[in-house]
Amino acid sequence: MEKYTYLFINLASILFPLLFSFDKKVAFYKTWSRLLPAIAMIAFLFIAWDIVFTAWKIWSFNPKYLMGITIINLPIEEYMFFFCVPYSCVFIYECYNVYFPNYNPIKDANKTSVFLACFLLIVGLCNIHRSYTFYTCLFASLLLQLHIYFFKGKYLGRFYIAYLIILIPFLIINGLLTALPVVQYNDAENLGYKLFTIPVEDIVYGMLNVLGVVTIMEETKDGKSVRDLIPV
């Protein structure tokens, strides 16, 4: 049964969000027309990134916990991860919006975003020799800058609060993946700081992934196409 471990982790991560997608108040299924294409687009980018980093040996996968089916040197479970986990995370984001519509303690999300974008950019540039740190911080900073100057940070305050909630299940899932370990990191390519067994970069990596999906979902809410999101 060990070889199904990663598969079971993926299925467990999406089980309850999928079941409660039909809750009358949240009605998460009504977002699927925007959500599923958003997840697919962001998954495409992250899978490409994953393939490169696996080839560079920045991380690897423990065959003990895999079914043995691979596509372009990635286990099939890793492809599933980029669909199951973002779905569950955005479900939490939507639940927060529905159940706490008037609770947003971050009054000026733009200032928070400017601070985060600058901080991540500095950390990234100071660690060019650590690929995981550099690319994760750089891409996260660029996405935040896009929000600051183009999307005007309309929903970032709510996203930040939701992401703090998302971190609870996210860290449990990542904790399992890194403690067994299913995913093995080359610590020469990251800062070496860990939250239990989880590289701190994973928190930024997760935020980048989820915010990417949320951005496409939110910005196509009023009938806009993905093409309308590209700054010109």
Helices and strands as residue ranges (DSSP letters): G 2-4, H 5-19, G 20-22, G 28-31, H 32-55, E 59-61, G 63-65, E 70-71, E 74-75, H 76-99, H 109-125, H 131-146, I 147-151, H 156-179, E 183-185, G 187-189, E 194-195, E 198-199, H 201-219, G 226-229
